Every structure is written in structure tokens, then in C-alpha cells.
Amino acid sequence: METEIRRLRAALARREGGRGRRFAAELRRQITAVGRGLRAEGRSWFKIGREIGLPAETVRRLCEASPGFVAVEVADDVRPRNLTVVAPSGHRVEGLDVETVVALLARLA
């Protein structure tokens, strides 16, 4: 891990930094890999930031960021059933489908 930290610190030293400047994708990947590795060893974000040479919050934000696009499965025709509408007056109507809820709300408007 020490080798990766040295490489990362060297790459960060070559980078023209500054507030609001974005990291290149490869550098962001390196920061994330090293940060997550050190975190898995039990180090705090503060200590990780100090070792890498970046603010702790920057490292935490990059390491905890979502990976980007996530695969999803789209169903052909799923329609929720058994919806419930509760009026401000307290009236409650249960077991409706979407079309019936839309019609009911249109009538009540």
C-alpha cells in the first residue's frame, strides 16, 4: 500500500490544483482505490487525507461516491394495484388501480 500512496502523492504533486478544479478520471480512480484500501485497514478519513495529501472530506466524498451508472431491469407492464387515497376530510378509499385514482382525483378537483 505504501507504494500506491507514494505514486498517488507524486501524481497529485504534478497536478495543477486549486479550489473547484476537478480530478482527471484516472487520478480519481487512484484516490478512490487508495482511500478505500486505507479505510478497510481501519484508518480515519482524517488520517487518510493526511497520508494522501488531500483534505479528508475530499477523500471521503470521492470514496463514498456512487459508481455511476447501475444496471436496472425494466419490466414490460407493471402497474401498481391496491393504492389508497386518503382525503383531507378523512375519507379513505382503498384497493384502487392507477387509472381509477387519476379519475377519482379529477372528479374531486
C-alpha positions as CSV (number, residue, x, y, z in Angstrom):
1,M,0.0,0.0,0.0
2,E,2.9,2.3,0.7
3,T,4.0,2.1,-3.0
4,E,0.5,3.2,-4.1
5,I,0.4,6.1,-1.7
6,R,3.8,7.3,-3.0
7,R,2.6,7.1,-6.6
8,L,-0.6,8.9,-5.7
9,R,1.2,11.7,-3.9
10,A,3.6,12.1,-6.8
11,A,0.7,12.3,-9.3
12,L,-1.1,14.8,-7.0
13,A,2.2,16.9,-6.8
14,R,2.3,17.1,-10.7
15,R,-1.3,18.2,-10.9
16,E,-2.2,21.9,-11.1
17,G,-4.6,22.0,-8.2
18,G,-7.0,24.6,-6.9
19,R,-10.4,25.0,-5.3
20,G,-13.1,23.8,-7.6
21,R,-10.7,22.0,-10.0
22,R,-11.8,18.5,-11.0
23,F,-9.6,15.4,-10.8
24,A,-8.9,13.5,-14.0
25,A,-10.8,10.2,-14.2
26,E,-7.6,8.1,-13.7
27,L,-6.5,10.2,-10.7
28,R,-9.9,10.0,-9.2
29,R,-9.7,6.2,-9.6
30,Q,-6.4,6.1,-7.9
31,I,-7.6,8.3,-5.0
32,T,-10.6,6.0,-4.6
33,A,-8.6,2.8,-4.6
34,V,-6.0,4.0,-2.1
35,G,-8.6,5.7,0.1
36,R,-10.9,2.6,0.2
37,G,-7.9,0.4,0.9
38,L,-6.7,2.5,3.8
39,R,-10.3,2.8,5.1
40,A,-10.6,-1.0,5.0
41,E,-7.5,-1.1,7.2
42,G,-9.4,0.9,9.8
43,R,-7.9,4.4,9.3
44,S,-10.0,7.5,9.7
45,W,-10.7,9.8,6.9
46,F,-8.6,12.5,8.5
47,K,-5.5,10.2,8.6
48,I,-6.1,9.0,5.1
49,G,-6.3,12.6,3.8
50,R,-3.1,13.5,5.7
51,E,-1.3,10.5,4.1
52,I,-2.5,11.2,0.6
53,G,-2.1,14.9,0.9
54,L,-5.7,15.9,0.3
55,P,-8.5,17.3,2.6
56,A,-10.2,14.4,4.4
57,E,-13.6,15.5,3.2
58,T,-12.4,15.4,-0.5
59,V,-11.1,11.8,0.0
60,R,-14.3,10.7,1.8
61,R,-16.6,12.2,-0.9
62,L,-14.7,10.5,-3.7
63,C,-14.5,7.2,-1.9
64,E,-18.2,7.2,-1.0
65,A,-19.5,8.4,-4.3
66,S,-21.8,6.1,-6.3
67,P,-20.1,4.2,-9.0
68,G,-22.1,6.0,-11.8
69,F,-24.5,4.1,-13.9
70,V,-26.0,1.0,-12.4
71,A,-27.8,-1.7,-14.4
72,V,-31.5,-1.9,-14.0
73,E,-34.2,-4.2,-15.3
74,V,-37.2,-2.6,-16.8
75,A,-40.5,-4.5,-16.6
76,D,-42.8,-4.5,-19.5
77,D,-46.1,-3.5,-17.9
78,V,-46.2,-3.4,-14.1
79,R,-49.0,-1.4,-12.7
80,P,-49.3,-0.9,-9.0
81,R,-52.6,-2.2,-7.6
82,N,-54.3,-1.6,-4.3
83,L,-53.5,2.1,-4.0
84,T,-55.1,4.0,-1.2
85,V,-56.4,7.6,-1.4
86,V,-57.0,9.5,1.9
87,A,-58.8,12.8,1.6
88,P,-58.0,15.7,3.9
89,S,-61.5,15.3,5.3
90,G,-60.5,11.7,6.5
91,H,-62.3,9.7,3.8
92,R,-60.3,6.7,2.8
93,V,-60.7,4.7,-0.5
94,E,-58.6,1.5,-0.8
95,G,-57.8,-1.1,-3.5
96,L,-57.7,1.3,-6.5
97,D,-55.5,1.0,-9.6
98,V,-53.7,4.0,-11.1
99,E,-56.4,4.8,-13.7
100,T,-59.1,4.8,-11.0
101,V,-57.0,7.1,-8.7
102,V,-56.5,9.5,-11.6
103,A,-60.2,9.5,-12.3
104,L,-61.1,10.0,-8.7
105,L,-58.7,12.9,-8.2
106,A,-60.0,14.5,-11.4
107,R,-63.6,14.3,-10.0
108,L,-62.6,15.7,-6.7
109,A,-60.7,18.6,-8.2
